[in-house]
Amino acid sequence: MADPQNRERFELRRQSDALVYVFVRRARPDGTVGYQRQDQDLWIEHRPDWGWVAWDPESGSCTGRPWNVLPADQGDHPPEGDWVSRKGAKSYVYRLVYVS
């Protein structure tokens, strides 16, 4: 029987135009676990003070995060539901959904 709680991959589905990004669970160079976008070297990672976020290491800033789940309420994987992102002057709303 398949595990209904499979946390190996998820999609971020942009609500404005249905664009989908796929992320896969992988070990990061520092030994921590994160989720890497399949088409680019972009990661969703767990940061102690922020919880699960998309983080830009060059600027040291958060570029995406869950909208309704506080860091203290997050588990060992990014929470499903609404996520928001910021890229320059643009912001987007996504839906994070785990997929097989």
N, C-alpha and C positions, 0 to 999 in steps of 0.2 A: 504494500500500500504506500502511495506517495505521501511524503510529509507535507501537510497543508501549510506548515510554517517554514517552508524553504526560504532561506535568507541569502542565497548565493547570488542572486541577480534581481535588479529592479529596473523599472522604467520611470523616468520623470517625463510626464505627459503635459506639455504646455497647453494651458486652457484656452489661450487666445486663438491658436491656429492648429492645434493637434500635433505639433511637432513632438517627436519622441526621442529621448536620449536613453540609451541602455548603459547601465553600470553593472560591473561584475566584481564580486568580492575577491580581493587579492592581498597578499602580504606586501607591505610597503618596505622600502629599503631599510628603514630603521627598525623593522621587526614588528611593527604594529599592523593591525588589519584595517583596511579601508576599502572603498569601492571606487574602481577606476572606470571612467567613461570609455566605452569601446572604441570610439573613433578619435580620441585625443588623450593626451596625458593630463587629464583633469580628474581630481579626486574629491570624494566626499569622505571626510575623516572625522575621527572623534578628537576633540580638543577639550582639555580638562575644564576650562571655564565656560565653554561655549556649547558643549555637547556635539552632536553630529552636524557638521557644516561643510559647505564648499568653501575652501580657504585658498586665497591667493598668496603663495609664499613670497612672491616678489614685493608686494605692497604690505604684507602682513595684515591683510584684512579679510573679513568674511564677505563672500560674494553670494551666498545662498544659505538658507536655513529653514527648519520647520516653522510654520506659522503658529500652530496651536499647542505645541508640546514643549514644555520647559526643559532645559538640560537635566534637571534633577529627576524628571519623569521619563527620561529616555533610557532604553536598555542597551544591549550590546550590538545593536544594529540600528540604522536610521529608521525613524518612525514613519509609518505610512500616513498619508493624508496630504494636506496642503503644504507646499513649500514656496518660498518666495526667493527671487534672485535679483541681483542688481548688477548691471553691466553698464558702466558710464552713467548716462542720464536715463537709461531705460531700466524698468523693473518688469518682471514677469511672475505669474502665478503658475505653479505646476502641481500635479497630483503625483505623489510617489506611490507606486504599486509594485509589490513583489510578484515576479513571474517565474515560470519554470524554464 
